[in-house]
């Protein structure tokens, strides 16, 4: 019985596969180009990163922690705390 299961599983997987000829696949250049409305990059090639405000970093961390606790417990008080933390972080750290 075990020897029959593996060949049947292999046949079912090959029946679902779709082959796309290489000539029909898009070129890599299509994906590597920025959209026309994007700002040009500086000469270094890297976008400048905005400085991180310590208050906003802590507020985002607190909101994520509260959301994790709320998703684990599912209690109304925890969900309310997570919602408030998120609202405060969004309001103060735009």
Helices and strands as residue ranges (DSSP letters): H 2-16, G 22-24, H 28-32, H 54-73, H 76-92
